[in-house]
Amino acid sequence: MLRRLTEPCGAFLFGGAMIRLVICCGLFLAMIGGTPDSSAAPDPIRARLETMTLEEKVGQLFLITLYSPELGPMDRALIEAIHPGGVVLFPHNIQSPEQVARLTNDLQAYAQEVGPDVPLLIAVDQEGGRVSRLLDGFTPFPSPLVLGATGRREDAVALGLAMGQELVAVGINMDLAPVADLHYPAHDAGEWEVMYRRTLSADPALVSTLAGGMVEGLRAAGVIAVLKHFPGHGAAQTDSHSELPVIPLTREETEATTLAA
């Protein structure tokens, strides 16, 4: 298990996520609420939002990618230009725990320097097994299909917690996982399939249970979990990153599987 390599700023990072949530919730509350109570204590989140330009608020809606394992001039220029809500790290950005921690510290420091004073969401695809961005120096976690074979929610919670603790140790606060798609044996194209071994089970109830357990574990570690991808995507045989898959499921199959949970 990795020790923490970044500054202990978990609450500060979580605050950044809360600001993004409040932007959406505030619009709804503004429509249904009355005149604010002038005697109430000042809302620090609202105060922060009032200092942000429209361009800065729009930038918070985007997660960007970086060019290299270090925070280079082009990366700095992009962050300063659009003030993104976060960054997604890919294999070309990741070399070792020490390097990732240095990169995430540099990212947070530079984002704070150029404003707005809102911490970045720093995300990665760490599903376990086939899709694991953190490799050298990190724990090799099992694939979702292996977890599904155990059928135990407590294992899912433990796995999510262990993953989350390693992510937090190097300054990553969002995991683009777990996969909540179903396994469709009838449409399994084997190891060439984009979803090969990335799904937990063909059973909707079990997938719901185990995915929920992983989310619980990640959250306990201080990491935001992002369930993915799309109803029926487990049957896709082409990569939706580069092509538009056609899901070969009938309405009856969809209602009996993806929509059953």
Residue pairs with C-beta under 8 A, 6 or more apart in sequence:
1 139
1 162
1 165
1 166
2 97
2 137
2 138
2 139
2 165
2 166
2 169
2 170
3 169
4 168
4 169
5 97
5 98
5 100
5 101
5 169
5 170
5 171
6 101
6 104
6 105
6 168
6 169
6 170
6 171
7 105
9 108
9 119
10 168
10 173
10 222
12 119
13 119
13 121
13 173
13 222
14 173
14 222
15 119
16 85
16 118
16 119
16 120
16 121
17 121
17 173
17 224
18 45
19 45
19 48
19 49
19 60
19 118
20 60
20 61
20 85
20 121
22 45
22 46
22 49
23 49
23 57
23 60
26 46
26 49
48 116
48 117
48 118
49 57
51 116
52 116
52 118
55 82
55 83
56 83
56 115
56 116
59 82
59 83
59 84
59 85
60 83
60 84
60 85
60 118
61 85
62 82
62 84
62 85
62 86
63 84
63 85
63 86
63 87
63 88
63 121
63 123
64 78
64 79
64 82
64 84
64 86
64 87
64 88
65 87
65 88
65 90
65 93
66 72
66 75
66 87
66 89
66 93
66 103
67 74
67 75
68 75
68 92
68 93
69 92
69 93
69 94
69 95
69 99
69 103
70 99
70 102
70 103
70 106
71 103
71 106
71 107
71 110
76 110
78 84
79 107
79 110
79 111
79 114
80 114
83 111
83 114
83 115
83 116
84 120
85 118
85 120
85 121
86 120
86 121
86 122
86 123
86 174
87 107
87 120
87 121
87 122
87 123
88 123
88 124
88 125
88 176
89 100
89 103
89 122
89 123
89 124
89 133
89 172
90 133
91 133
93 100
93 103
94 100
94 124
94 133
94 134
94 135
95 136
96 136
96 137
97 134
97 137
97 138
97 169
97 170
98 137
100 134
100 170
100 171
100 172
101 169
101 170
101 171
103 171
104 122
104 170
104 171
104 172
105 171
107 120
107 122
107 171
108 119
108 120
108 122
108 171
111 118
111 119
111 120
112 119
121 173
121 174
121 224
122 171
122 172
122 173
122 174
123 172
123 173
123 174
123 175
123 176
123 226
124 133
124 134
124 167
124 172
124 174
124 175
124 176
125 131
125 133
125 175
125 176
125 177
126 132
126 133
126 134
126 141
126 163
126 167
126 172
126 175
126 176
126 177
127 143
127 144
127 177
127 178
127 179
127 198
128 141
128 142
128 143
128 144
128 147
128 159
128 163
128 177
129 141
129 142
129 143
129 144
129 145
129 146
129 197
129 198
130 143
130 196
130 197
130 198
131 177
131 198
132 138
132 140
132 141
134 166
134 167
134 170
138 166
139 162
139 166
141 159
141 162
141 163
142 159
143 197
143 198
144 178
144 179
144 197
144 198
144 199
144 200
144 210
145 183
145 197
145 198
145 199
145 200
145 201
147 155
147 156
147 159
147 200
147 210
147 214
148 183
148 199
148 200
148 201
148 206
148 207
148 210
151 201
151 206
151 210
153 209
153 210
153 212
153 213
154 213
155 213
156 209
156 210
156 211
156 212
156 213
156 214
156 216
156 217
157 213
157 214
157 216
157 217
157 220
158 217
159 214
159 217
160 178
160 213
160 214
160 215
160 216
160 217
160 218
160 219
160 220
160 221
160 225
161 217
161 218
161 220
161 221
162 217
163 175
163 177
163 214
163 217
163 218
163 221
163 223
164 175
164 217
164 218
164 219
164 220
164 221
164 222
164 223
165 221
167 173
167 175
167 221
167 223
168 221
168 222
168 223
172 223
173 222
173 223
173 224
174 223
174 224
174 226
175 218
175 223
175 224
175 225
175 226
176 226
176 228
177 214
177 218
177 225
177 226
177 228
178 200
178 210
178 211
178 214
178 215
178 225
178 227
178 228
179 195
179 198
179 199
179 200
179 211
179 227
179 228
179 229
180 200
180 207
180 208
180 211
180 227
180 228
180 229
181 195
181 198
181 199
181 207
181 228
181 229
181 230
181 232
181 233
181 234
182 199
182 201
182 202
182 203
182 204
182 207
182 234
182 235
182 257
182 258
183 195
183 199
183 200
183 201
183 202
183 234
184 202
184 234
184 235
184 249
184 257
185 202
187 235
187 237
187 248
187 249
188 196
189 196
189 237
190 196
193 237
194 236
194 237
194 238
194 239
194 240
194 245
195 233
195 234
195 236
199 207
199 234
200 206
200 207
200 210
200 211
201 207
201 210
202 257
204 257
204 258
204 260
204 261
205 260
205 261
207 261
208 261
211 227
214 225
215 225
215 227
218 224
218 225
219 225
229 240
230 240
231 254
231 258
231 259
232 247
232 249
232 254
232 258
233 240
233 245
233 247
234 258
235 247
235 248
235 249
236 245
236 247
237 245
237 248
238 244
238 245
239 245
249 257
249 258
